[in-house]
Amino acid sequence: MAHDARYDVLFEGVKIGPVTTKNRFYQVPHCNGMGHRYPRAIAASRAVKAEGGWSVISTEECEIHPSSDVSPYIEARLWDEGDMERLALSVDAIHQHDALAAVELAHNGHHSLNRYSRLPTMGVSDMMVGSYDPQQAYAMSKKDIADVRQMHVDAAIRARDIGFDIIYCYAGHDLTLGQHFISRRHNKRTDEYGGSLENRVRFFREIIDATKSAVGDRCAIAVRFAVDELLGEDGIVSSDEGKDIVHMLAELPDLWDVNVADWANDSLTARFGEEGSQEKYTAFVKGATTKPVVGVGRFTSPDAMVSQIRRGILDLIGAARPSIADPFLPNKIEQGQLDDIRECIGCNICVSSDMLVQPLRCTQNPTTAEEYRRGWHPEKISSKHADEHIFIVGAGPAGLEAAMSLGRRGYDVTISEALSQAGGRALIESSLPGLSTWKRVVDYRLGQIEKLPNVNLYLESTLDADQAIEFSQELGVEHIVTATGSSWRSDGIGRTHFTAIKVADDAEIHTPEDVWSNSAQFENVKGGVVIYDDDLYYLGSVLAERLVELGTKVTVITPAPQVAQWTENTLEQQHIERRLFSLGVEILPSHTIREIKQQSLTLNRNNQDGEFSLEAEKVILVTSRNPENQLYHQLATQEARLRQANIPKVTRIGDCLAPSTIASAVYEGHRFAQEYEIKPDPHRIPFKREVIQIND
C-alpha cells in the first residue's frame, strides 16, 4: 500500500537534550526475562526493534550496584566494568539501525532483596521488604544517601562510555528509591529528606542533578515518573502531588516518561483497560514543561497515536507490549501496511515471562526472544526446502500459525476446519467479557493467509482418518498435521483431583464449552451456579462475569489461596478479584469439592478435617483439558495405508498434543513451520545457548 500522509507527524524527529530521534516511536523500558544472563539474546531482540523502525530502544531496569540486586529476576546490570561488555552488545545492535539506546538505571530500595549479593537491604525507612521474605530493610543514613547518589553517577558514566544516548532516573511503579522517598506511604523520615513534599522530592532531585552534571553534555537525561498510584489519598495523585512534583522538576530532565503505578496499573490487560487509558492521568504533563513527553497506552492504532500528538498529550508514542507484538509496527505504518500490523492483544503473557524468570514470550509474536537463540525473525522466514504439500486439520491458533508460516515459506498448504469459522479457542474465548482483543490472533493470521495463493482453507469439514487419508491422497499431500485442539474435562480431574470427583446421577455438571455453546441454560438460575476453578488462570473468572450478565448468582470455588492464582503473573489477580467482588460473586479460596449432589455439593477446606455443604443448582468444572487427539492416533495406527498413499509423516501440534496457553499453541505452530524439513542433529540442542565461559 502507498504511504499515508495522515501519519506523517509520527515520523518527525524530536530533540531530547543533546540527541534527536528519527521519529516519534519510542520503546519504553520493559522487562524481558533475559537481562544480564542472556546478553546476546537480548541484543538480537533489541536489534530487530531498531530494524523495525523504533527510534528509541530502552533496556529493562538496570541495577546500579550489588545493593540493588533483584535476583532471581533477570534484569540488566551495571554494577561495574564487567557488565559493560554485555550491555555494549545491545547498544551496538541498536545503533546499527540508526536508533537511540536508552538505559533505565534503578536502585530498588526495599524491593532489592539482594538474594545473590547477600547485602543488607536499604530502604527510605525502617520497613519490611517488598515481598513475603522474612526480612526488613534498614533506613538509609545520610552516608547511604550520598553513596547511592554516587552509585547512580558511576553507573551513568559507565552507560555513557558504552554508548547509551539516554540515561534514565527512575521513580515509578512503586519499585525504586526515587519513588519510595517521594511516597508518604513509605517515607517516615524526620530529616531534610522526609516530611514535606519538597523534602521528599529532594533525593530524586539530587539524583537527576548529579546524573545530568556527570553525563548530560552527551547523554539526554530522562525521568520516568508515575504521576498517579491509583491509591487515592494513600498515594501519589495526579491532580495533587503528582502534578506538584512535575511542576517542581519541570525543566530539570531532558525528557519526561510518565505513567501510573504500580506495574499492575501501568500494564493493564485489555480486559481492564482500553487503548490510551492513561491519558486522563498524564495529560497535564505537557502543559507543565517545555521538555518532550513520552507516555504509554498500549497503542496499536496509528490514528490514536496521531491524536495523542495533535492534541498535545504526548510528543513521543511510548510502547512496550505493542513493540513486542510487532517490532516492525513503525515501518508498517510508514509504508502503509496497516493490515499487516500484528496488534498486541493485551494479554500480558509477556509480563509473565519476567515474573516467572524466563525469556520473553508473546501470544501474537512467536519469534520474540528467539532472534538469537533460534535465528527467527518476525518478518522473514527461510524458503521451502522441497515442493511439498502439507494438510493441516484444525484452524485454531496452532493450525493457523503453522499454515501462515508454511505458506510464507512457499509450501502448498490446505487447512480443514470442522466449524463454520476459523479460530478455534481464540475465536470462541474472544466473545467472553473483556477478551474481544483476543480475536486479533485470528484476524491477523486469516488476513495474512488470504494473501497467500498457496494456502487454502476449507470450513465445515469434519474428517475421520479414512477421509483425511483419501483427501490427502487426492491433493498429493506429503504430511498431515493434526491441530485439533482440546476440550474441557467433565470429571474434575486436574491439578488437585487425580481421580474423578464423586458425582450423583441427578447432579447437573457442566464444562466451559456449555457456557459458550448454550448460554441460555444459565440465565437466571434460581439455585445459583458454582464454578470450580482448578485451572487458576483467567477462564473461571471470565465465565463468572458472563453468568452474572445472564442474571445468575455465582460462587467461585478454588483450591488455590486466591481466585485466578496464576494471573499474579499477568498482573491481573487484584483486578479480577476486585471485579468479581463488585459483581457480587462469592469467592471461596482454599477449598476443594468432595462430592457433587443434586442442588448441592460437599466441600472441605484445604488440609483440614471436616466437610460442609453448599447449595448450587449447577456446577461448572474448570479443571483440565483432554487433548482432541483421536484423529492423530487413528492416523498413526494406519502406517501401511499412509505409506501406500505416499504420506510419510503425521504430526500433532498445539493443544491436541499438550493443552496450554494460546501463546504456546501459536509458538508450537510457528516452530513446526520453521523446522519443517530441517533434519535435527540428535547430538545437538536445536538452539543456541548462552553459558558461562570458564577460563583457567
HELIX and SHEET records of a PDB file:
HELIX    1   1 ALA A    5  PHE A   11  5                                   7    
HELIX    2   2 GLY A   35  ARG A   37  5                                   3    
HELIX    3   3 PRO A   39  GLU A   51  1                                  13    
HELIX    4   4 PRO A   66  SER A   68  5                                   3    
HELIX    5   5 GLU A   81  ASP A   83  5                                   3    
HELIX    6   6 MET A   84  HIS A   95  1                                  12    
HELIX    7   7 GLY A  109  HIS A  111  5                                   3    
HELIX    8   8 LYS A  142  ILE A  162  1                                  21    
HELIX    9   9 LEU A  177  ILE A  182  1                                   6    
HELIX   10  10 LEU A  197  VAL A  215  1                                  19    
HELIX   11  11 GLY A  232  ASP A  234  5                                   3    
HELIX   12  12 GLU A  241  LEU A  249  1                                   9    
HELIX   13  13 TRP A  263  ASP A  266  1                                   4    
HELIX   14  14 GLU A  279  THR A  282  1                                   4    
HELIX   15  15 VAL A  285  ALA A  288  5                                   4    
HELIX   16  16 PRO A  302  ARG A  310  1                                   9    
HELIX   17  17 ARG A  321  ALA A  325  1                                   5    
HELIX   18  18 LEU A  329  GLU A  334  1                                   6    
HELIX   19  19 LEU A  338  ASP A  340  5                                   3    
HELIX   20  20 ILE A  349  MET A  355  1                                   7    
HELIX   21  21 PRO A  397  ARG A  409  1                                  13    
HELIX   22  22 GLY A  424  GLU A  429  1                                   6    
HELIX   23  23 SER A  436  TRP A  438  5                                   3    
HELIX   24  24 LYS A  439  GLU A  450  1                                  12    
HELIX   25  25 ALA A  465  LEU A  475  1                                  11    
HELIX   26  26 PRO A  512  SER A  517  1                                   6    
HELIX   27  27 SER A  519  PHE A  522  5                                   4    
HELIX   28  28 LEU A  539  GLU A  549  1                                  11    
HELIX   29  29 GLN A  565  GLU A  568  5                                   4    
HELIX   30  30 GLN A  573  SER A  582  1                                  10    
HELIX   31  31 GLN A  630  ALA A  636  1                                   7    
HELIX   32  32 GLU A  639  GLN A  644  1                                   6    
HELIX   33  33 GLY A  654  CYS A  656  5                                   3    
HELIX   34  34 ILE A  662  GLU A  675  1                                  14    
SHEET    1   A 2 LYS A  15  ILE A  16  0                                        
SHEET    2   A 2 VAL A  19  THR A  20 -1                                        
SHEET    1   B 9 ALA A  76  ARG A  77  0                                        
SHEET    2   B 9 VAL A  56  GLU A  63  1                                        
SHEET    3   B 9 PHE A  25  GLN A  27  1                                        
SHEET    4   B 9 LEU A 316  ALA A 319  1                                        
SHEET    5   B 9 VAL A 293  GLY A 295  1                                        
SHEET    6   B 9 LEU A 255  VAL A 260  1                                        
SHEET    7   B 9 ALA A 220  ASP A 228  1                                        
SHEET    8   B 9 ILE A 166  ALA A 171  1                                        
SHEET    9   B 9 LEU A 100  ALA A 106  1                                        
SHEET    1   C 3 MET A 122  GLY A 123  0                                        
SHEET    2   C 3 GLN A 136  ALA A 139  1                                        
SHEET    3   C 3 MET A 127  MET A 128 -1                                        
SHEET    1   D 5 VAL A 455  TYR A 458  0                                        
SHEET    2   D 5 ASP A 412  SER A 416  1                                        
SHEET    3   D 5 HIS A 389  VAL A 393  1                                        
SHEET    4   D 5 HIS A 479  THR A 482  1                                        
SHEET    5   D 5 LYS A 649  ARG A 652  1                                        
SHEET    1   E 2 SER A 486  TRP A 488  0                                        
SHEET    2   E 2 ARG A 625  PRO A 627 -1                                        
SHEET    1   F 4 LYS A 502  VAL A 503  0                                        
SHEET    2   F 4 HIS A 591  LYS A 597  1                                        
SHEET    3   F 4 SER A 600  ARG A 605 -1                                        
SHEET    4   F 4 PHE A 612  GLU A 615 -1                                        
SHEET    1   G 5 ILE A 509  HIS A 510  0                                        
SHEET    2   G 5 LYS A 618  VAL A 622  1                                        
SHEET    3   G 5 VAL A 529  ASP A 533  1                                        
SHEET    4   G 5 VAL A 554  ILE A 557  1                                        
SHEET    5   G 5 GLU A 586  LEU A 588  1                                        
END                                                                             
